[in-house]
Amino acid sequence: MLCKQNVAGSIPVTSTKYKEKFMVARNDITGDAIQTKSSSQAYRDNYDNIWKKDKVGTCGCGRSPTGNCVGWHSLTQDEYDARLEDYRTGKVDLAGNEVK
């Protein structure tokens, strides 16, 4: 029986110690070890486009005075105008809580 050698060439692939230590995924047809590459920068950059994740710190509706979403998209126009005025004058914080 032929035994393939691991990368270092010292322990046969069929060895129990090797299987317990490394658990290498194998190609069903050729028996070769399957190795994956690390994620590239292009993959990481495009992940959000694929899964439609917005960049952190952006507001889709454009109502937030800081640019970060604070939940003001659900306010009516009158509520929004009042909250914005109170926030700009320092009466309330972004969550609508009175500032003491």
GIPE-V530762 format. One record per pair of residues at least 24 apart in sequence whose ideal C-beta (glycine too) atoms are under 10 Angstrom apart, sorted by sequence separation. I is the first residue (numbers start at 1). J is the second residue. If there is no record, write none. Layout:
[[I:J] [I:J]]
//
This chain:
[[70:94] [71:95] [72:96] [70:95] [71:96] [7:33] [68:94] [70:96] [4:31] [6:33] [4:32] [7:35] [66:94] [4:33] [65:94] [64:94]]
//
